[in-house]
Amino acid sequence: MPSTCYCESEHVSSMTVAVKNDNKTPLVVPPAVRRRARFKSGQELEFRVSGGVITIVPKLLAADYECTPEQRRAIDAQLREAEKGPFYGPFDTVDEMIADLGSRIAKRKGTKKAKRSR
């Protein structure tokens, strides 16, 4: 267990923790940090090191391992259908896109829906 641990406020979206490393005991990620990162017990983690900074992230599974072949076929079929459209644009500017959305909304408001009888 680390001998010293300092934590900043847990009420903000980021958190800083200082842990003293004495090279005799393994580094331990404090429970408060694990909770904030939403790491689950037994979850595989990936350690990335760059320029003296260690980043710990959940190890992501490849998409092929997350679903059955039947589910993969259904997803692929839905993606093929989505590629057919409808698509709007491309727009050269954000203003063009906003104008197009505004005209589509105006057209939808112009068409009145029939009231349902009770």
Short mmCIF file of the C-alpha atoms (twelve columns), coordinates in Angstrom:
data_MODEL
# 
_entry.id   MODEL 
# 
loop_
_atom_site.group_PDB 
_atom_site.id 
_atom_site.type_symbol 
_atom_site.label_atom_id 
_atom_site.label_alt_id 
_atom_site.label_comp_id 
_atom_site.label_asym_id 
_atom_site.label_seq_id 
_atom_site.Cartn_x 
_atom_site.Cartn_y 
_atom_site.Cartn_z 
_atom_site.pdbx_PDB_model_num 
ATOM 1   C CA . MET A 1   0.000   0.000   0.000   1 
ATOM 2   C CA . PRO A 2   1.373   3.468   -0.811  1 
ATOM 3   C CA . SER A 3   2.480   5.459   2.184   1 
ATOM 4   C CA . THR A 4   0.989   8.800   1.080   1 
ATOM 5   C CA . CYS A 5   -2.079  9.701   -0.988  1 
ATOM 6   C CA . TYR A 6   -3.400  13.229  -1.558  1 
ATOM 7   C CA . CYS A 7   -6.716  13.803  -3.351  1 
ATOM 8   C CA . GLU A 8   -8.278  16.976  -4.698  1 
ATOM 9   C CA . SER A 9   -12.053 17.511  -4.597  1 
ATOM 10  C CA . GLU A 10  -14.166 14.700  -5.995  1 
ATOM 11  C CA . HIS A 11  -16.960 17.137  -6.925  1 
ATOM 12  C CA . VAL A 12  -15.330 18.220  -10.190 1 
ATOM 13  C CA . SER A 13  -15.023 16.280  -13.428 1 
ATOM 14  C CA . SER A 14  -11.259 15.769  -13.072 1 
ATOM 15  C CA . MET A 15  -9.300  14.396  -10.166 1 
ATOM 16  C CA . THR A 16  -5.652  14.605  -9.148  1 
ATOM 17  C CA . VAL A 17  -4.097  12.096  -6.786  1 
ATOM 18  C CA . ALA A 18  -0.489  12.115  -5.570  1 
ATOM 19  C CA . VAL A 19  0.943   8.770   -4.483  1 
ATOM 20  C CA . LYS A 20  4.442   8.259   -3.096  1 
ATOM 21  C CA . ASN A 21  6.340   5.602   -5.030  1 
ATOM 22  C CA . ASP A 22  8.975   3.857   -2.927  1 
ATOM 23  C CA . ASN A 23  9.838   1.132   -5.513  1 
ATOM 24  C CA . LYS A 24  9.415   -1.527  -2.793  1 
ATOM 25  C CA . THR A 25  5.675   -1.992  -3.126  1 
ATOM 26  C CA . PRO A 26  3.591   -2.087  -6.294  1 
ATOM 27  C CA . LEU A 27  1.803   1.059   -7.338  1 
ATOM 28  C CA . VAL A 28  -1.840  0.904   -6.294  1 
ATOM 29  C CA . VAL A 29  -4.614  2.890   -7.961  1 
ATOM 30  C CA . PRO A 30  -6.603  4.332   -5.063  1 
ATOM 31  C CA . PRO A 31  -10.236 3.147   -4.832  1 
ATOM 32  C CA . ALA A 32  -11.562 6.712   -5.255  1 
ATOM 33  C CA . VAL A 33  -9.719  6.988   -8.577  1 
ATOM 34  C CA . ARG A 34  -10.978 3.580   -9.746  1 
ATOM 35  C CA . ARG A 35  -14.551 4.623   -8.895  1 
ATOM 36  C CA . ARG A 36  -14.233 7.945   -10.736 1 
ATOM 37  C CA . ALA A 37  -12.820 6.124   -13.776 1 
ATOM 38  C CA . ARG A 38  -15.665 3.589   -13.498 1 
ATOM 39  C CA . PHE A 39  -13.254 0.657   -13.598 1 
ATOM 40  C CA . LYS A 40  -15.022 -2.582  -12.741 1 
ATOM 41  C CA . SER A 41  -13.571 -5.478  -10.788 1 
ATOM 42  C CA . GLY A 42  -11.989 -7.971  -13.172 1 
ATOM 43  C CA . GLN A 43  -11.997 -5.497  -16.070 1 
ATOM 44  C CA . GLU A 44  -8.913  -5.631  -18.298 1 
ATOM 45  C CA . LEU A 45  -6.946  -2.393  -18.337 1 
ATOM 46  C CA . GLU A 46  -4.380  -1.135  -20.810 1 
ATOM 47  C CA . PHE A 47  -1.349  0.883   -19.664 1 
ATOM 48  C CA . ARG A 48  0.098   3.389   -22.133 1 
ATOM 49  C CA . VAL A 49  3.381   5.167   -21.432 1 
ATOM 50  C CA . SER A 50  4.560   8.271   -23.260 1 
ATOM 51  C CA . GLY A 51  7.040   10.885  -22.130 1 
ATOM 52  C CA . GLY A 52  6.964   9.856   -18.480 1 
ATOM 53  C CA . VAL A 53  3.159   9.828   -18.353 1 
ATOM 54  C CA . ILE A 54  1.226   6.626   -17.682 1 
ATOM 55  C CA . THR A 55  -2.338  6.495   -18.990 1 
ATOM 56  C CA . ILE A 56  -4.645  3.694   -17.867 1 
ATOM 57  C CA . VAL A 57  -7.639  2.952   -20.086 1 
ATOM 58  C CA . PRO A 58  -10.123 0.063   -20.298 1 
ATOM 59  C CA . LYS A 59  -9.002  -2.515  -22.834 1 
ATOM 60  C CA . LEU A 60  -11.564 -2.547  -25.610 1 
ATOM 61  C CA . LEU A 61  -12.573 -5.764  -27.292 1 
ATOM 62  C CA . ALA A 62  -12.623 -6.029  -31.051 1 
ATOM 63  C CA . ALA A 63  -16.134 -5.653  -32.459 1 
ATOM 64  C CA . ASP A 64  -16.028 -9.227  -33.803 1 
ATOM 65  C CA . TYR A 65  -15.793 -10.574 -30.250 1 
ATOM 66  C CA . GLU A 66  -18.673 -8.540  -28.880 1 
ATOM 67  C CA . CYS A 67  -21.463 -10.123 -30.894 1 
ATOM 68  C CA . THR A 68  -22.464 -13.440 -32.382 1 
ATOM 69  C CA . PRO A 69  -22.211 -14.087 -36.126 1 
ATOM 70  C CA . GLU A 70  -26.008 -13.739 -36.362 1 
ATOM 71  C CA . GLN A 71  -25.878 -10.349 -34.632 1 
ATOM 72  C CA . ARG A 72  -22.985 -9.289  -36.897 1 
ATOM 73  C CA . ARG A 73  -25.068 -10.175 -40.003 1 
ATOM 74  C CA . ALA A 74  -28.012 -8.145  -38.675 1 
ATOM 75  C CA . ILE A 75  -25.771 -5.154  -37.985 1 
ATOM 76  C CA . ASP A 76  -24.175 -5.385  -41.425 1 
ATOM 77  C CA . ALA A 77  -27.637 -5.519  -43.055 1 
ATOM 78  C CA . GLN A 78  -28.740 -2.431  -41.116 1 
ATOM 79  C CA . LEU A 79  -25.567 -0.576  -42.123 1 
ATOM 80  C CA . ARG A 80  -26.147 -1.430  -45.803 1 
ATOM 81  C CA . GLU A 81  -29.702 -0.097  -45.503 1 
ATOM 82  C CA . ALA A 82  -28.489 3.085   -43.785 1 
ATOM 83  C CA . GLU A 83  -26.004 3.720   -46.590 1 
ATOM 84  C CA . LYS A 84  -28.942 4.116   -48.986 1 
ATOM 85  C CA . GLY A 85  -29.923 7.381   -47.292 1 
ATOM 86  C CA . PRO A 86  -31.637 9.779   -47.073 1 
ATOM 87  C CA . PHE A 87  -28.646 12.076  -46.867 1 
ATOM 88  C CA . TYR A 88  -28.665 15.849  -46.865 1 
ATOM 89  C CA . GLY A 89  -25.798 17.997  -48.029 1 
ATOM 90  C CA . PRO A 90  -22.897 18.250  -48.372 1 
ATOM 91  C CA . PHE A 91  -22.930 21.812  -47.179 1 
ATOM 92  C CA . ASP A 92  -20.097 24.285  -47.714 1 
ATOM 93  C CA . THR A 93  -20.815 26.166  -44.506 1 
ATOM 94  C CA . VAL A 94  -22.599 25.666  -41.214 1 
ATOM 95  C CA . ASP A 95  -24.959 28.498  -42.178 1 
ATOM 96  C CA . GLU A 96  -26.071 26.541  -45.269 1 
ATOM 97  C CA . MET A 97  -26.761 23.495  -43.116 1 
ATOM 98  C CA . ILE A 98  -28.748 25.538  -40.582 1 
ATOM 99  C CA . ALA A 99  -30.767 27.159  -43.363 1 
ATOM 100 C CA . ASP A 100 -31.564 23.723  -44.815 1 
ATOM 101 C CA . LEU A 101 -32.639 22.407  -41.414 1 
ATOM 102 C CA . GLY A 102 -34.803 25.487  -40.871 1 
ATOM 103 C CA . SER A 103 -36.586 24.997  -44.198 1 
ATOM 104 C CA . ARG A 104 -37.188 21.312  -43.424 1 
ATOM 105 C CA . ILE A 105 -38.649 22.195  -40.022 1 
ATOM 106 C CA . ALA A 106 -40.881 24.841  -41.595 1 
ATOM 107 C CA . LYS A 107 -42.162 22.298  -44.109 1 
ATOM 108 C CA . ARG A 108 -42.934 19.818  -41.317 1 
ATOM 109 C CA . LYS A 109 -44.803 22.459  -39.323 1 
ATOM 110 C CA . GLY A 110 -46.802 23.341  -42.430 1 
ATOM 111 C CA . THR A 111 -48.238 19.868  -42.726 1 
ATOM 112 C CA . LYS A 112 -50.976 19.407  -40.153 1 
ATOM 113 C CA . LYS A 113 -51.576 16.050  -38.604 1 
ATOM 114 C CA . ALA A 114 -55.109 14.724  -38.385 1 
ATOM 115 C CA . LYS A 115 -56.393 14.717  -34.828 1 
ATOM 116 C CA . ARG A 116 -57.152 11.360  -33.348 1 
ATOM 117 C CA . SER A 117 -60.656 10.787  -32.086 1 
ATOM 118 C CA . ARG A 118 -61.043 9.319   -28.646 1 
# 
